Amino acid sequence: MSKKQSKESKDGGNSPAGGTLYVEIKDLPAQSCIRADDIEVYLRHVAYSTKINKLVNKFMARLKWLALSERFTIFDATVDRYFEIRNHNIAQ
């Protein structure tokens, strides 16, 4: 029998090293001070900040893809400008 097995058998398997689940051990103190109303306050804060920043996030998303959504227009304007400069130089 190994040392781990003998340790489990001594205390009935209720020690943290014994192999039982943490939630099955009733005599351990709570490891967190988070209460249910703390979670509610956090969710309310996140929902409010999301609501406030909705238009800003929408604008930033459109701005991010502006170059790609208007790429043909930009390309067309560049080609037109190139031919204007070329024709102007040929005319001189």
The 8 nearest C-alpha neighbors of each residue, nearest first, counted from 0:
[[1, 4, 5, 2, 3, 6, 8, 7],
 [2, 0, 4, 3, 5, 6, 7, 8],
 [1, 3, 5, 4, 6, 0, 7, 8],
 [4, 2, 6, 5, 1, 7, 17, 16],
 [3, 5, 7, 1, 6, 2, 8, 0],
 [4, 6, 8, 2, 7, 3, 9, 1],
 [7, 5, 3, 9, 4, 8, 2, 17],
 [8, 6, 12, 17, 4, 5, 9, 11],
 [7, 9, 5, 11, 6, 10, 12, 4],
 [10, 8, 6, 7, 11, 5, 12, 4],
 [11, 9, 12, 8, 7, 13, 14, 6],
 [10, 12, 8, 13, 9, 7, 14, 17],
 [11, 13, 7, 17, 10, 14, 8, 19],
 [14, 12, 11, 17, 10, 19, 24, 15],
 [13, 15, 17, 16, 12, 10, 7, 19],
 [16, 14, 17, 13, 18, 19, 21, 20],
 [15, 17, 14, 18, 7, 19, 13, 12],
 [18, 16, 12, 7, 14, 15, 19, 13],
 [17, 19, 16, 12, 20, 15, 7, 14],
 [20, 18, 17, 13, 12, 21, 23, 15],
 [19, 21, 23, 22, 18, 24, 15, 13],
 [20, 22, 23, 24, 19, 15, 25, 27],
 [21, 23, 20, 24, 25, 19, 27, 26],
 [22, 24, 20, 21, 25, 19, 13, 26],
 [25, 23, 22, 21, 26, 27, 13, 20],
 [24, 26, 27, 23, 22, 28, 21, 13],
 [25, 27, 24, 28, 23, 29, 13, 14],
 [28, 26, 25, 24, 29, 30, 21, 22],
 [29, 27, 30, 26, 25, 31, 24, 32],
 [30, 28, 31, 27, 32, 26, 25, 33],
 [31, 29, 28, 32, 27, 33, 21, 22],
 [32, 30, 33, 29, 34, 28, 35, 27],
 [31, 33, 34, 30, 29, 37, 35, 28],
 [34, 32, 31, 37, 35, 38, 36, 30],
 [33, 35, 37, 36, 32, 38, 31, 39],
 [34, 36, 38, 37, 39, 33, 40, 32],
 [35, 37, 39, 38, 34, 40, 33, 41],
 [38, 36, 40, 34, 39, 35, 41, 33],
 [37, 39, 41, 36, 35, 40, 42, 34],
 [38, 40, 36, 42, 37, 41, 43, 35],
 [41, 39, 43, 37, 38, 42, 36, 44],
 [42, 40, 38, 44, 39, 43, 45, 37],
 [43, 41, 45, 39, 44, 40, 46, 38],
 [42, 44, 40, 46, 41, 45, 47, 39],
 [45, 43, 41, 47, 42, 46, 48, 40],
 [46, 44, 42, 48, 47, 43, 49, 41],
 [45, 47, 49, 43, 44, 48, 42, 50],
 [48, 46, 50, 44, 49, 45, 43, 51],
 [49, 47, 51, 45, 50, 46, 52, 44],
 [50, 48, 46, 52, 47, 51, 53, 45],
 [49, 51, 47, 53, 48, 52, 46, 54],
 [52, 50, 48, 49, 53, 47, 54, 55],
 [53, 51, 55, 49, 50, 54, 56, 48],
 [52, 54, 56, 50, 55, 51, 49, 57],
 [55, 53, 57, 56, 52, 58, 51, 50],
 [54, 56, 58, 52, 57, 53, 59, 51],
 [55, 57, 59, 53, 58, 54, 52, 60],
 [56, 58, 54, 60, 55, 59, 53, 61],
 [59, 57, 55, 61, 56, 60, 62, 54],
 [60, 58, 62, 56, 61, 57, 63, 55],
 [59, 61, 63, 57, 58, 62, 56, 64],
 [62, 60, 58, 63, 64, 59, 65, 57],
 [63, 61, 59, 65, 60, 64, 58, 66],
 [62, 64, 60, 61, 65, 59, 66, 67],
 [63, 65, 67, 61, 62, 66, 68, 60],
 [66, 64, 62, 68, 67, 63, 61, 69],
 [65, 67, 69, 64, 68, 70, 63, 62],
 [68, 66, 70, 64, 65, 69, 71, 63],
 [67, 69, 65, 66, 70, 64, 71, 72],
 [70, 68, 72, 66, 67, 71, 65, 73],
 [69, 71, 67, 73, 72, 68, 66, 74],
 [70, 72, 74, 73, 69, 75, 68, 67],
 [73, 71, 75, 69, 74, 70, 76, 77],
 [72, 74, 70, 76, 71, 75, 77, 69],
 [75, 73, 71, 77, 72, 76, 70, 78],
 [76, 74, 72, 78, 77, 73, 71, 79],
 [75, 77, 79, 73, 74, 78, 80, 72],
 [76, 78, 74, 80, 75, 79, 81, 73],
 [77, 79, 81, 75, 80, 76, 74, 82],
 [80, 78, 76, 82, 81, 77, 75, 83],
 [79, 81, 83, 77, 78, 82, 76, 84],
 [82, 80, 78, 84, 79, 83, 77, 85],
 [81, 83, 85, 79, 84, 80, 86, 78],
 [84, 82, 80, 86, 85, 81, 87, 79],
 [83, 85, 87, 81, 82, 86, 88, 80],
 [86, 84, 82, 88, 87, 83, 81, 89],
 [85, 87, 89, 83, 88, 84, 82, 90],
 [86, 88, 84, 90, 85, 89, 83, 91],
 [89, 87, 85, 91, 90, 86, 84, 83],
 [88, 90, 86, 91, 87, 85, 84, 83],
 [91, 89, 87, 88, 86, 85, 84, 83],
 [90, 88, 89, 87, 86, 85, 84, 83]]
